[in-house]
Amino acid sequence: MMLLLFIPIGITVHLAEKIGRILENEVPFGEVMLYFLDFTIYFAHLLFPLFLFLSVIWFTSKLANNTEVIAFLSSGVSFTRFLRPYLIGAFFVALLAIVLGLYLAPKASEGFNDFSYKYLKKGRSAVENTNVYRQINDNDIIYVSRFDVKNKRGYDFTFEHFENNKLIYKINASTITYVEKDSTYLLTNYVKRKIGEVEDVIEEVKRKDTLFSFDVDDLTPVIYIAETLSYPELNEFIKKEELRGSSNIGRYKLVKYRKWSLPVSVFILTIIAVAVSSIKRRGGMGVNLAVGICIAMVFVFFDKIFGVMAEQSDFPPVIAVWFPNVIFGILAVYLLKNAKR
């Protein structure tokens, strides 16, 4: 119910903010409807544990204010037994979160982001196209200072081929352009330096057509590519990117680990919500909701801060994803013991 109540509000606010761009770009009505369907699934998945948290606080606070919790415990029911239905409910919600994260959310994320970059973020590139450095395989490394996605052209191109950790030859070119018609590459101001035992062999031509073992799309994957892949596809993608020495590997692993940390956070937040709201307070439900919202905001703050650290630095993604769950898991145990007393 919390989600169903939030969705129309979220769509209305988002539409009010973006309606100018949508009308300006004359977006077809069907595409707008699909976008808001993807928008709903995308944000419902992200906010799933928080809405569950607030729902449990609201429901349990109502029980506590009507002295139903006291009646339960006074009749000889242990607090653990009182908690059991909540954990059973959390189990089904966690299963739904897993299904959403592994299968539905990636498709929704792809539609949401594709629409955003096509119509709402015009002028912003969906790929990282400056200082592109990629290890194509065990022996080959490429670099371009800038890549024009529209024209499929890279500037200041460098290709290095190694064997047994020894540089065999190096290719430099002012530009590299993908020729889609025959799947070749056109290089301008081509210079190939073959490393020799005594002296190097240099080949220079103004224009050269050649073949390479990489695809244009491999050079500049879209920024949100990891969010759009199912779990098996994501694992394969991460393996390839690790071999290529991708600088975005932390971002990709963050998406992978979050698929499993989110269902666990469902249980942790459920326990915290029950422990906080099962006590009857003078301020009533308002105090419980205020405390709950503060805890939820701190949880989101931790999640975002550590997420950014993993994306922008060498901070381990697995720690970034699981640290908030560990901290709030300890808090859940502490609050549960207090609630039992």
KOLTOR-780782 format. One line per field, with one value per atom (N, C-alpha, C): residue number from 1; residue in three letters; x, y, z. Coordinates in steps of 0.05 Angstrom, whole numbers. Layout:
// residues N
i <- NUM:...
aa <- Ala:...
X <- X:...
Y <- Y:...
Z <- Z:...
***
This chain:
// residues 341
i <- 1:1:1:2:2:2:3:3:3:4:4:4:5:5:5:6:6:6:7:7:7:8:8:8:9:9:9:10:10:10:11:11:11:12:12:12:13:13:13:14:14:14:15:15:15:16:16:16:17:17:17:18:18:18:19:19:19:20:20:20:21:21:21:22:22:22:23:23:23:24:24:24:25:25:25:26:26:26:27:27:27:28:28:28:29:29:29:30:30:30:31:31:31:32:32:32:33:33:33:34:34:34:35:35:35:36:36:36:37:37:37:38:38:38:39:39:39:40:40:40:41:41:41:42:42:42:43:43:43:44:44:44:45:45:45:46:46:46:47:47:47:48:48:48:49:49:49:50:50:50:51:51:51:52:52:52:53:53:53:54:54:54:55:55:55:56:56:56:57:57:57:58:58:58:59:59:59:60:60:60:61:61:61:62:62:62:63:63:63:64:64:64:65:65:65:66:66:66:67:67:67:68:68:68:69:69:69:70:70:70:71:71:71:72:72:72:73:73:73:74:74:74:75:75:75:76:76:76:77:77:77:78:78:78:79:79:79:80:80:80:81:81:81:82:82:82:83:83:83:84:84:84:85:85:85:86:86:86:87:87:87:88:88:88:89:89:89:90:90:90:91:91:91:92:92:92:93:93:93:94:94:94:95:95:95:96:96:96:97:97:97:98:98:98:99:99:99:100:100:100:101:101:101:102:102:102:103:103:103:104:104:104:105:105:105:106:106:106:107:107:107:108:108:108:109:109:109:110:110:110:111:111:111:112:112:112:113:113:113:114:114:114:115:115:115:116:116:116:117:117:117:118:118:118:119:119:119:120:120:120:121:121:121:122:122:122:123:123:123:124:124:124:125:125:125:126:126:126:127:127:127:128:128:128:129:129:129:130:130:130:131:131:131:132:132:132:133:133:133:134:134:134:135:135:135:136:136:136:137:137:137:138:138:138:139:139:139:140:140:140:141:141:141:142:142:142:143:143:143:144:144:144:145:145:145:146:146:146:147:147:147:148:148:148:149:149:149:150:150:150:151:151:151:152:152:152:153:153:153:154:154:154:155:155:155:156:156:156:157:157:157:158:158:158:159:159:159:160:160:160:161:161:161:162:162:162:163:163:163:164:164:164:165:165:165:166:166:166:167:167:167:168:168:168:169:169:169:170:170:170:171:171:171:172:172:172:173:173:173:174:174:174:175:175:175:176:176:176:177:177:177:178:178:178:179:179:179:180:180:180:181:181:181:182:182:182:183:183:183:184:184:184:185:185:185:186:186:186:187:187:187:188:188:188:189:189:189:190:190:190:191:191:191:192:192:192:193:193:193:194:194:194:195:195:195:196:196:196:197:197:197:198:198:198:199:199:199:200:200:200:201:201:201:202:202:202:203:203:203:204:204:204:205:205:205:206:206:206:207:207:207:208:208:208:209:209:209:210:210:210:211:211:211:212:212:212:213:213:213:214:214:214:215:215:215:216:216:216:217:217:217:218:218:218:219:219:219:220:220:220:221:221:221:222:222:222:223:223:223:224:224:224:225:225:225:226:226:226:227:227:227:228:228:228:229:229:229:230:230:230:231:231:231:232:232:232:233:233:233:234:234:234:235:235:235:236:236:236:237:237:237:238:238:238:239:239:239:240:240:240:241:241:241:242:242:242:243:243:243:244:244:244:245:245:245:246:246:246:247:247:247:248:248:248:249:249:249:250:250:250:251:251:251:252:252:252:253:253:253:254:254:254:255:255:255:256:256:256:257:257:257:258:258:258:259:259:259:260:260:260:261:261:261:262:262:262:263:263:263:264:264:264:265:265:265:266:266:266:267:267:267:268:268:268:269:269:269:270:270:270:271:271:271:272:272:272:273:273:273:274:274:274:275:275:275:276:276:276:277:277:277:278:278:278:279:279:279:280:280:280:281:281:281:282:282:282:283:283:283:284:284:284:285:285:285:286:286:286:287:287:287:288:288:288:289:289:289:290:290:290:291:291:291:292:292:292:293:293:293:294:294:294:295:295:295:296:296:296:297:297:297:298:298:298:299:299:299:300:300:300:301:301:301:302:302:302:303:303:303:304:304:304:305:305:305:306:306:306:307:307:307:308:308:308:309:309:309:310:310:310:311:311:311:312:312:312:313:313:313:314:314:314:315:315:315:316:316:316:317:317:317:318:318:318:319:319:319:320:320:320:321:321:321:322:322:322:323:323:323:324:324:324:325:325:325:326:326:326:327:327:327:328:328:328:329:329:329:330:330:330:331:331:331:332:332:332:333:333:333:334:334:334:335:335:335:336:336:336:337:337:337:338:338:338:339:339:339:340:340:340:341:341:341
aa <- Met:Met:Met:Met:Met:Met:Leu:Leu:Leu:Leu:Leu:Leu:Leu:Leu:Leu:Phe:Phe:Phe:Ile:Ile:Ile:Pro:Pro:Pro:Ile:Ile:Ile:Gly:Gly:Gly:Ile:Ile:Ile:Thr:Thr:Thr:Val:Val:Val:His:His:His:Leu:Leu:Leu:Ala:Ala:Ala:Glu:Glu:Glu:Lys:Lys:Lys:Ile:Ile:Ile:Gly:Gly:Gly:Arg:Arg:Arg:Ile:Ile:Ile:Leu:Leu:Leu:Glu:Glu:Glu:Asn:Asn:Asn:Glu:Glu:Glu:Val:Val:Val:Pro:Pro:Pro:Phe:Phe:Phe:Gly:Gly:Gly:Glu:Glu:Glu:Val:Val:Val:Met:Met:Met:Leu:Leu:Leu:Tyr:Tyr:Tyr:Phe:Phe:Phe:Leu:Leu:Leu:Asp:Asp:Asp:Phe:Phe:Phe:Thr:Thr:Thr:Ile:Ile:Ile:Tyr:Tyr:Tyr:Phe:Phe:Phe:Ala:Ala:Ala:His:His:His:Leu:Leu:Leu:Leu:Leu:Leu:Phe:Phe:Phe:Pro:Pro:Pro:Leu:Leu:Leu:Phe:Phe:Phe:Leu:Leu:Leu:Phe:Phe:Phe:Leu:Leu:Leu:Ser:Ser:Ser:Val:Val:Val:Ile:Ile:Ile:Trp:Trp:Trp:Phe:Phe:Phe:Thr:Thr:Thr:Ser:Ser:Ser:Lys:Lys:Lys:Leu:Leu:Leu:Ala:Ala:Ala:Asn:Asn:Asn:Asn:Asn:Asn:Thr:Thr:Thr:Glu:Glu:Glu:Val:Val:Val:Ile:Ile:Ile:Ala:Ala:Ala:Phe:Phe:Phe:Leu:Leu:Leu:Ser:Ser:Ser:Ser:Ser:Ser:Gly:Gly:Gly:Val:Val:Val:Ser:Ser:Ser:Phe:Phe:Phe:Thr:Thr:Thr:Arg:Arg:Arg:Phe:Phe:Phe:Leu:Leu:Leu:Arg:Arg:Arg:Pro:Pro:Pro:Tyr:Tyr:Tyr:Leu:Leu:Leu:Ile:Ile:Ile:Gly:Gly:Gly:Ala:Ala:Ala:Phe:Phe:Phe:Phe:Phe:Phe:Val:Val:Val:Ala:Ala:Ala:Leu:Leu:Leu:Leu:Leu:Leu:Ala:Ala:Ala:Ile:Ile:Ile:Val:Val:Val:Leu:Leu:Leu:Gly:Gly:Gly:Leu:Leu:Leu:Tyr:Tyr:Tyr:Leu:Leu:Leu:Ala:Ala:Ala:Pro:Pro:Pro:Lys:Lys:Lys:Ala:Ala:Ala:Ser:Ser:Ser:Glu:Glu:Glu:Gly:Gly:Gly:Phe:Phe:Phe:Asn:Asn:Asn:Asp:Asp:Asp:Phe:Phe:Phe:Ser:Ser:Ser:Tyr:Tyr:Tyr:Lys:Lys:Lys:Tyr:Tyr:Tyr:Leu:Leu:Leu:Lys:Lys:Lys:Lys:Lys:Lys:Gly:Gly:Gly:Arg:Arg:Arg:Ser:Ser:Ser:Ala:Ala:Ala:Val:Val:Val:Glu:Glu:Glu:Asn:Asn:Asn:Thr:Thr:Thr:Asn:Asn:Asn:Val:Val:Val:Tyr:Tyr:Tyr:Arg:Arg:Arg:Gln:Gln:Gln:Ile:Ile:Ile:Asn:Asn:Asn:Asp:Asp:Asp:Asn:Asn:Asn:Asp:Asp:Asp:Ile:Ile:Ile:Ile:Ile:Ile:Tyr:Tyr:Tyr:Val:Val:Val:Ser:Ser:Ser:Arg:Arg:Arg:Phe:Phe:Phe:Asp:Asp:Asp:Val:Val:Val:Lys:Lys:Lys:Asn:Asn:Asn:Lys:Lys:Lys:Arg:Arg:Arg:Gly:Gly:Gly:Tyr:Tyr:Tyr:Asp:Asp:Asp:Phe:Phe:Phe:Thr:Thr:Thr:Phe:Phe:Phe:Glu:Glu:Glu:His:His:His:Phe:Phe:Phe:Glu:Glu:Glu:Asn:Asn:Asn:Asn:Asn:Asn:Lys:Lys:Lys:Leu:Leu:Leu:Ile:Ile:Ile:Tyr:Tyr:Tyr:Lys:Lys:Lys:Ile:Ile:Ile:Asn:Asn:Asn:Ala:Ala:Ala:Ser:Ser:Ser:Thr:Thr:Thr:Ile:Ile:Ile:Thr:Thr:Thr:Tyr:Tyr:Tyr:Val:Val:Val:Glu:Glu:Glu:Lys:Lys:Lys:Asp:Asp:Asp:Ser:Ser:Ser:Thr:Thr:Thr:Tyr:Tyr:Tyr:Leu:Leu:Leu:Leu:Leu:Leu:Thr:Thr:Thr:Asn:Asn:Asn:Tyr:Tyr:Tyr:Val:Val:Val:Lys:Lys:Lys:Arg:Arg:Arg:Lys:Lys:Lys:Ile:Ile:Ile:Gly:Gly:Gly:Glu:Glu:Glu:Val:Val:Val:Glu:Glu:Glu:Asp:Asp:Asp:Val:Val:Val:Ile:Ile:Ile:Glu:Glu:Glu:Glu:Glu:Glu:Val:Val:Val:Lys:Lys:Lys:Arg:Arg:Arg:Lys:Lys:Lys:Asp:Asp:Asp:Thr:Thr:Thr:Leu:Leu:Leu:Phe:Phe:Phe:Ser:Ser:Ser:Phe:Phe:Phe:Asp:Asp:Asp:Val:Val:Val:Asp:Asp:Asp:Asp:Asp:Asp:Leu:Leu:Leu:Thr:Thr:Thr:Pro:Pro:Pro:Val:Val:Val:Ile:Ile:Ile:Tyr:Tyr:Tyr:Ile:Ile:Ile:Ala:Ala:Ala:Glu:Glu:Glu:Thr:Thr:Thr:Leu:Leu:Leu:Ser:Ser:Ser:Tyr:Tyr:Tyr:Pro:Pro:Pro:Glu:Glu:Glu:Leu:Leu:Leu:Asn:Asn:Asn:Glu:Glu:Glu:Phe:Phe:Phe:Ile:Ile:Ile:Lys:Lys:Lys:Lys:Lys:Lys:Glu:Glu:Glu:Glu:Glu:Glu:Leu:Leu:Leu:Arg:Arg:Arg:Gly:Gly:Gly:Ser:Ser:Ser:Ser:Ser:Ser:Asn:Asn:Asn:Ile:Ile:Ile:Gly:Gly:Gly:Arg:Arg:Arg:Tyr:Tyr:Tyr:Lys:Lys:Lys:Leu:Leu:Leu:Val:Val:Val:Lys:Lys:Lys:Tyr:Tyr:Tyr:Arg:Arg:Arg:Lys:Lys:Lys:Trp:Trp:Trp:Ser:Ser:Ser:Leu:Leu:Leu:Pro:Pro:Pro:Val:Val:Val:Ser:Ser:Ser:Val:Val:Val:Phe:Phe:Phe:Ile:Ile:Ile:Leu:Leu:Leu:Thr:Thr:Thr:Ile:Ile:Ile:Ile:Ile:Ile:Ala:Ala:Ala:Val:Val:Val:Ala:Ala:Ala:Val:Val:Val:Ser:Ser:Ser:Ser:Ser:Ser:Ile:Ile:Ile:Lys:Lys:Lys:Arg:Arg:Arg:Arg:Arg:Arg:Gly:Gly:Gly:Gly:Gly:Gly:Met:Met:Met:Gly:Gly:Gly:Val:Val:Val:Asn:Asn:Asn:Leu:Leu:Leu:Ala:Ala:Ala:Val:Val:Val:Gly:Gly:Gly:Ile:Ile:Ile:Cys:Cys:Cys:Ile:Ile:Ile:Ala:Ala:Ala:Met:Met:Met:Val:Val:Val:Phe:Phe:Phe:Val:Val:Val:Phe:Phe:Phe:Phe:Phe:Phe:Asp:Asp:Asp:Lys:Lys:Lys:Ile:Ile:Ile:Phe:Phe:Phe:Gly:Gly:Gly:Val:Val:Val:Met:Met:Met:Ala:Ala:Ala:Glu:Glu:Glu:Gln:Gln:Gln:Ser:Ser:Ser:Asp:Asp:Asp:Phe:Phe:Phe:Pro:Pro:Pro:Pro:Pro:Pro:Val:Val:Val:Ile:Ile:Ile:Ala:Ala:Ala:Val:Val:Val:Trp:Trp:Trp:Phe:Phe:Phe:Pro:Pro:Pro:Asn:Asn:Asn:Val:Val:Val:Ile:Ile:Ile:Phe:Phe:Phe:Gly:Gly:Gly:Ile:Ile:Ile:Leu:Leu:Leu:Ala:Ala:Ala:Val:Val:Val:Tyr:Tyr:Tyr:Leu:Leu:Leu:Leu:Leu:Leu:Lys:Lys:Lys:Asn:Asn:Asn:Ala:Ala:Ala:Lys:Lys:Lys:Arg:Arg:Arg
X <- 16:0:17:39:57:68:76:87:65:41:19:12:14:8:30:55:78:80:74:79:65:39:26:39:47:59:86:102:128:126:107:103:95:76:67:89:105:127:148:154:174:164:139:127:127:120:119:147:168:195:205:196:207:188:164:144:154:169:180:197:216:234:219:199:183:168:155:140:159:182:201:212:216:226:205:179:156:158:161:163:136:136:110:98:71:57:63:66:72:99:119:145:145:129:126:114:93:80:99:115:134:156:163:183:174:149:139:133:129:127:155:176:203:211:203:208:197:172:159:174:181:196:223:237:264:265:247:248:235:215:203:224:241:262:282:290:310:299:273:261:246:248:233:237:262:266:257:260:252:221:207:177:168:181:175:180:202:210:189:180:160:133:126:101:100:123:124:122:135:133:104:92:64:46:47:29:34:60:66:60:64:57:28:11:-18:-24:-10:-14:-6:18:28:10:0:-18:-44:-53:-78:-73:-48:-39:-41:-41:-43:-17:6:32:34:25:25:7:-16:-34:-21:-7:7:27:45:67:57:35:24:11:2:-11:9:35:55:69:62:75:103:124:151:154:173:177:187:202:212:188:168:144:128:127:114:127:154:169:166:160:160:143:118:103:116:129:143:166:181:203:193:170:158:150:137:130:155:176:201:213:210:221:208:182:168:175:178:186:214:232:260:261:244:242:234:214:205:227:243:265:286:291:311:302:276:265:267:260:261:290:309:337:351:344:358:346:320:307:291:275:257:271:286:299:319:335:354:340:318:303:291:280:269:290:314:336:345:346:354:334:308:288:289:291:292:316:340:364:365:357:356:339:315:297:309:321:332:354:372:395:386:365:355:339:322:304:308:316:317:344:365:393:408:395:408:433:454:479:498:487:503:507:532:538:532:521:516:541:563:587:610:630:654:673:675:689:715:726:752:772:797:819:810:802:793:818:821:844:833:839:827:848:847:863:844:849:830:832:856:861:888:899:924:947:946:970:966:941:937:924:934:924:920:897:891:886:889:883:874:853:845:840:848:844:815:801:772:759:734:719:692:688:663:644:624:607:590:580:562:576:601:615:634:634:651:680:690:717:732:757:773:797:807:830:854:878:903:903:901:898:926:927:951:944:959:954:982:983:1008:1004:1022:1021:1045:1038:1059:1059:1083:1086:1106:1098:1114:1124:1105:1110:1131:1134:1154:1139:1143:1131:1142:1124:1133:1129:1106:1103:1082:1083:1065:1055:1028:1016:1005:1011:1000:985:963:948:934:931:917:888:876:847:844:824:815:785:776:747:737:715:703:687:693:679:659:634:613:608:611:604:620:646:663:676:667:677:707:718:747:750:776:782:800:794:810:828:854:873:886:888:902:928:948:975:985:983:990:1020:1029:1057:1059:1073:1077:1107:1113:1141:1144:1160:1165:1192:1191:1215:1234:1258:1279:1300:1318:1339:1360:1366:1387:1374:1356:1342:1312:1296:1267:1261:1239:1230:1205:1205:1183:1169:1143:1126:1107:1107:1090:1074:1048:1030:1009:999:979:953:943:918:922:909:912:886:876:853:864:852:862:840:846:827:839:821:830:811:821:805:785:780:761:738:715:692:689:677:674:659:637:621:637:658:674:691:697:714:701:675:661:634:632:606:591:565:549:553:551:556:539:514:496:493:513:511:506:520:518:490:475:448:429:436:417:421:440:446:434:425:416:440:436:458:479:471:492:507:493:506:525:517:533:559:558:582:602:591:608:620:604:613:636:633:653:680:678:702:717:702:715:728:713:723:748:749:773:797:794:816:825:806:812:823:824:834:816:789:770:773:771:772:745:724:698:690:710:703:690:697:685:655:648:620:604:616:602:598:619:617:597:595:576:548:541:515:510:531:529:523:539:536:509:499:474:450:452:430:425:446:443:441:453:452:424:410:383:363:361:343:351:377:386:378:380:372:342:326:297:293:308:306:316:339:351:332:321:304:277:268:243:247:269:275:277:292:295:268:251:225:207:207:191:201:228:240:234:235:231:201:183:155:137:148:132:128:143:141:121:102:83:96:95:108:88:96:78:70:88:82:66:62:46:61:45:57:76:71:87:116:121:149:162:147:159:166:148:153:177:179:202:228:229:253:259:238:242:253:242:251:280:287:315:334:327:343:345:322:322:340:340:357:386:393:421:430:412:418:424:406:410:436:442:467:491:492:514:517:494:494:506:497:506:535:544:571:591:586:604:602:579:576:593:593:609:639:646:674:684:667:674:676:658:658:682:689:709:737:741:767:772:793:800:786:767:753:739:742:730:700:688:659:643:655:641:637:658:656:636:637:619:590:584:556:547:564:556:560:577:582:557:539:515:498:497:481:494:520:534:528:531:527:498:479:451:442:457:452:458:481:489:468:459:438:412:405:381:382:406:409:407:419:418:389:375:347:329:334:317:320:345:349:336:337:323:293:283:253:244:260:253:251:269:269:243
Y <- -24:0:25:24:47:53:32:35:45:34:42:72:81:109:127:117:134:137:115:115:138:143:166:193:195:220:224:202:203:209:196:201:230:240:268:288:285:303:302:277:274:285:280:291:321:333:362:374:359:369:366:344:337:344:354:357:376:396:416:402:385:371:351:338:318:331:354:369:381:391:403:383:358:338:322:330:317:286:277:248:235:212:198:189:190:184:155:136:109:106:121:120:132:153:166:146:131:112:89:80:59:69:94:107:107:115:117:89:69:42:33:39:33:49:74:92:80:69:58:33:15:-9:-2:16:24:35:54:67:50:34:15:-4:-14:-32:-18:6:21:27:34:43:21:-4:-26:-29:-32:-36:-13:12:35:37:30:30:8:-15:-37:-27:-14:-3:15:34:53:39:20:5:-10:-23:-39:-20:3:22:32:39:49:28:3:-19:-25:-29:-37:-15:10:33:33:27:25:3:-20:-41:-31:-18:-9:12:31:52:41:19:6:-15:-15:-34:-63:-68:-96:-111:-97:-110:-119:-101:-108:-133:-133:-156:-182:-180:-204:-215:-197:-205:-214:-201:-207:-235:-244:-270:-293:-287:-308:-312:-296:-298:-284:-298:-286:-265:-247:-226:-239:-261:-275:-286:-297:-308:-285:-262:-239:-229:-232:-223:-241:-267:-287:-279:-270:-263:-241:-222:-201:-213:-232:-244:-261:-274:-290:-271:-248:-228:-217:-212:-201:-221:-247:-268:-266:-263:-261:-235:-213:-188:-190:-203:-207:-223:-244:-260:-242:-225:-207:-187:-178:-160:-174:-200:-215:-218:-225:-227:-200:-179:-152:-146:-150:-143:-159:-185:-202:-201:-196:-199:-174:-162:-141:-113:-108:-81:-76:-96:-90:-80:-93:-84:-56:-52:-25:-4:-11:8:16:-4:2:21:16:33:61:62:88:105:93:108:115:96:102:126:127:149:175:174:198:210:194:205:213:200:207:233:237:259:280:271:289:300:287:296:301:314:320:337:329:343:329:310:294:266:257:232:209:187:163:146:153:138:156:143:158:157:180:180:197:203:217:199:200:184:155:143:115:97:81:63:35:16:-10:-32:-53:-77:-96:-100:-116:-146:-155:-183:-185:-209:-212:-197:-192:-180:-152:-143:-117:-96:-72:-49:-26:-12:11:36:59:85:105:120:144:167:191:214:223:219:226:208:200:183:196:201:212:188:184:161:163:187:191:183:193:188:163:150:127:132:154:163:170:159:165:182:197:216:208:213:206:177:160:131:118:99:84:54:37:8:-5:-20:-33:-63:-78:-108:-119:-135:-147:-177:-189:-218:-224:-241:-247:-221:-203:-178:-160:-165:-149:-136:-110:-95:-103:-113:-123:-100:-87:-64:-45:-21:0:16:21:36:62:84:111:122:136:149:174:194:218:212:196:188:159:147:120:121:112:113:86:78:52:54:37:37:14:21:0:-18:-7:-22:-48:-46:-71:-78:-67:-74:-71:-50:-44:-17:-10:15:31:57:75:92:90:106:127:151:173:179:188:193:168:146:119:116:109:103:77:58:32:29:25:21:-8:-23:-51:-52:-62:-61:-83:-75:-94:-99:-119:-125:-102:-93:-71:-44:-44:-18:-24:-4:-7:-3:-17:-14:4:26:45:46:43:45:69:87:111:114:117:123:143:158:179:167:147:133:103:89:59:46:27:11:-15:-23:-47:-59:-83:-97:-98:-98:-101:-122:-133:-154:-143:-117:-105:-92:-89:-77:-49:-31:-3:-1:-17:-16:-25:-41:-50:-27:-7:15:33:39:58:47:28:18:41:40:62:61:84:88:69:65:49:21:11:-16:-38:-36:-57:-60:-37:-38:-51:-54:-64:-94:-106:-134:-153:-176:-196:-207:-221:-230:-246:-267:-282:-264:-247:-229:-210:-200:-182:-195:-220:-235:-238:-245:-247:-220:-199:-173:-164:-169:-161:-176:-202:-217:-205:-198:-185:-158:-142:-116:-117:-138:-141:-148:-165:-171:-147:-129:-105:-82:-86:-65:-41:-45:-23:-7:20:37:38:27:28:2:-16:-42:-40:-20:-16:-10:6:12:-13:-29:-54:-73:-77:-95:-85:-59:-47:-56:-55:-64:-93:-109:-138:-145:-133:-139:-129:-106:-95:-113:-130:-148:-167:-173:-191:-177:-153:-139:-127:-120:-109:-127:-153:-171:-175:-174:-177:-152:-129:-104:-104:-120:-122:-134:-155:-168:-149:-136:-118:-95:-82:-59:-67:-92:-102:-105:-117:-121:-94:-75:-49:-35:-37:-24:-35:-62:-74:-66:-67:-60:-31:-13:16:22:9:17:0:-21:-39:-27:-6:7:30:30:52:78:99:124:146:166:188:203:206:221:205:179:163:155:150:141:161:187:208:206:200:197:173:150:126:131:144:150:169:189:208:193:175:160:142:129:111:125:148:164:172:180:188:164:140:116:110:112:107:126:152:171:166:158:151:127:107:83:91:108:117:133:150:166:148:127:109:95:85:71:88:113:131:138:145:153:131:107:85:76:80:74:92:118:138:132:124:118:95:74:51:58:76:84:101:119:139:133:111:106:75:67:38:25:38:27:1:-21:-47:-45:-52:-50:-68:-92:-110:-98:-84:-71:-47:-32:-9:-18:-41:-50:-62:-78:-92:-78:-57:-42:-31:-17:-7:-29:-53:-75:-86:-86:-96:-77:-51:-31:-32:-32:-32:-60:-81:-107:-107:-95:-92:-76:-54:-37:-53:-70:-86:-105:-118:-136:-121:-97:-81:-72:-62:-53:-76:-99:-123:-132:-131:-139:-119:-94:-73:-77:-83:-87:-111:-132:-156:-149:-132:-124:-108
Z <- 0:0:0:16:16:-12:-25:-53:-72:-70:-87:-83:-57:-51:-61:-60:-68:-98:-113:-142:-157:-153:-167:-159:-134:-125:-139:-139:-152:-182:-196:-224:-229:-213:-216:-213:-192:-187:-209:-217:-239:-265:-271:-296:-296:-273:-271:-276:-267:-271:-300:-313:-340:-363:-357:-379:-401:-393:-413:-433:-424:-442:-460:-448:-463:-486:-480:-500:-521:-512:-530:-550:-542:-560:-574:-569:-582:-580:-555:-549:-554:-569:-573:-546:-545:-520:-510:-529:-522:-508:-517:-505:-477:-473:-447:-427:-436:-418:-410:-430:-424:-405:-409:-391:-362:-358:-331:-319:-335:-325:-315:-331:-323:-299:-298:-275:-249:-251:-228:-217:-235:-227:-216:-230:-223:-194:-188:-161:-140:-148:-128:-118:-136:-128:-110:-116:-100:-72:-70:-45:-30:-40:-29:1:11:39:57:46:62:66:45:47:65:64:83:111:115:142:153:137:146:150:133:136:163:169:194:219:217:239:243:220:222:234:224:233:262:270:297:317:309:326:332:312:317:338:335:355:383:385:410:423:407:418:428:416:425:447:458:479:470:444:434:439:438:442:471:489:518:523:510:513:503:480:469:490:499:516:544:554:580:580:556:555:554:555:556:529:508:483:484:477:478:455:459:439:413:415:391:375:390:376:364:378:367:342:340:317:293:298:277:252:254:230:214:227:213:196:207:192:169:173:151:129:136:116:102:118:106:87:93:75:47:46:20:6:21:9:-2:13:4:-22:-24:-48:-72:-67:-88:-96:-76:-81:-98:-93:-109:-138:-142:-169:-184:-169:-181:-189:-170:-175:-197:-199:-218:-246:-248:-274:-283:-266:-275:-275:-253:-250:-272:-282:-304:-329:-336:-360:-356:-332:-326:-326:-315:-314:-342:-360:-388:-401:-398:-410:-398:-372:-357:-366:-366:-373:-403:-420:-449:-455:-444:-448:-437:-413:-400:-417:-428:-443:-471:-481:-508:-509:-488:-489:-467:-443:-420:-414:-423:-417:-443:-461:-487:-483:-497:-493:-474:-458:-440:-452:-452:-465:-445:-456:-439:-437:-449:-447:-438:-426:-418:-442:-455:-481:-481:-458:-457:-442:-452:-440:-437:-460:-460:-461:-440:-438:-433:-452:-450:-456:-440:-447:-461:-487:-503:-497:-493:-486:-471:-469:-454:-466:-492:-506:-516:-519:-533:-515:-517:-502:-521:-518:-535:-518:-531:-517:-538:-531:-547:-528:-535:-517:-517:-539:-541:-562:-556:-575:-582:-608:-617:-624:-606:-609:-634:-640:-663:-689:-693:-717:-716:-692:-687:-694:-683:-689:-663:-661:-638:-646:-627:-632:-615:-626:-613:-605:-625:-621:-617:-598:-593:-589:-602:-599:-593:-571:-563:-562:-574:-573:-558:-537:-520:-524:-520:-518:-496:-477:-453:-439:-436:-422:-436:-462:-478:-501:-504:-526:-553:-570:-597:-618:-618:-636:-624:-635:-626:-649:-650:-672:-661:-674:-668:-692:-687:-709:-698:-715:-706:-701:-719:-715:-723:-711:-719:-723:-746:-752:-760:-748:-755:-780:-800:-825:-824:-819:-814:-838:-862:-886:-888:-883:-885:-859:-837:-810:-807:-820:-817:-803:-798:-785:-804:-806:-822:-803:-807:-790:-807:-796:-810:-795:-811:-800:-785:-798:-786:-783:-759:-754:-738:-749:-735:-729:-704:-695:-685:-700:-692:-678:-653:-636:-646:-653:-662:-641:-647:-628:-628:-652:-655:-659:-679:-685:-692:-688:-693:-723:-732:-760:-759:-773:-773:-800:-799:-823:-820:-839:-838:-864:-861:-884:-875:-895:-889:-881:-895:-889:-892:-874:-874:-865:-880:-872:-860:-837:-824:-807:-796:-779:-751:-730:-703:-689:-667:-653:-633:-634:-615:-631:-617:-629:-618:-634:-625:-599:-596:-572:-547:-551:-529:-518:-535:-526:-506:-510:-493:-485:-466:-457:-443:-445:-432:-402:-390:-361:-344:-352:-336:-345:-360:-373:-352:-328:-308:-297:-295:-284:-303:-329:-349:-354:-341:-346:-325:-334:-314:-299:-278:-261:-276:-291:-306:-326:-340:-360:-345:-322:-306:-298:-289:-281:-305:-328:-352:-360:-358:-365:-347:-321:-301:-306:-313:-320:-343:-364:-388:-381:-365:-358:-340:-323:-307:-324:-344:-362:-378:-384:-400:-383:-357:-339:-338:-338:-338:-312:-315:-291:-277:-289:-277:-263:-258:-247:-219:-204:-177:-180:-200:-204:-212:-229:-238:-215:-199:-176:-155:-153:-134:-141:-167:-176:-170:-175:-170:-141:-122:-94:-83:-94:-84:-90:-110:-116:-93:-77:-54:-28:-26:0:5:-16:-13:1:-7:8:37:43:71:87:75:89:95:80:86:114:121:147:169:164:184:191:170:174:187:181:193:223:232:260:274:262:274:277:256:257:279:282:303:331:334:360:368:349:354:360:345:346:364:376:393:421:427:454:452:471:471:482:466:474:479:494:500:475:456:432:412:417:399:374:353:328:315:320:308:316:342:352:339:338:325:296:281:253:250:268:267:272:292:298:274:263:240:215:209:186:190:214:219:214:224:220:190:176:147:132:140:126:131:156:162:146:143:127:98:87:59:56:76:76:76:93:93:66:56:31:8:6:-15:-12:13:17:10:19:13:-16:-28:-56:-73:-67:-82:-78:-53:-48:-65:-68:-84:-114:-123:-151:-159:-141:-147:-137:-122:-111:-111:-98:-96:-72:-60:-37:-45:-31:-40:-42:-65:-68:-49:-43:-25:3:12:38:37:15:11:12:0:-1:26:38:62:88:88:113:126:111:124:136:122:133:159:160:184:208:203:224:234:215:223:233:225:237:267:274:302:317:304:316:320:301:303:327:331:354:380:382:406:412:392:396:403:391:396:425:436:464:482:476:492:492:467:465:481:481:497:527:536:565:571
***
